[in-house]
Amino acid sequence: MSDNIIQVRKKGSITLPVEIRTKYGYNEGDVFTLIDLGDGSFILSPRVLYVNQLGDRIANIIKEKQLSEDELLKALDEEREDYYRDHYAGH
């Protein structure tokens, strides 16, 4: 583990060193959680958004089941029709 120095800039901005961004694949717009340890120290932890997790799960399912885009869209249409029928048809 090496020490990296960062500086608080105008409006509280900090810049992560390029070595850290590259090593962990951080990009502009990534979200982090700051955990205050209460003694002036803190932990900065990447926050994986739930939407990203769902996207990864869907991509894995598509890969495992070897689904084509057309098959996926057809299945979504069928699910949408079933949902509509179960929740709205006849009301």
ABEGO torsion letter per residue (X at the ends): XBBBBBBBBBGGBBBBBAAAAAAAGBBBGBBBBBBBAGAGBBBBBBBBBAAAAAAAAAAAAAAAAGBBAAAAAAAAAAAAAAAAAAAABGX
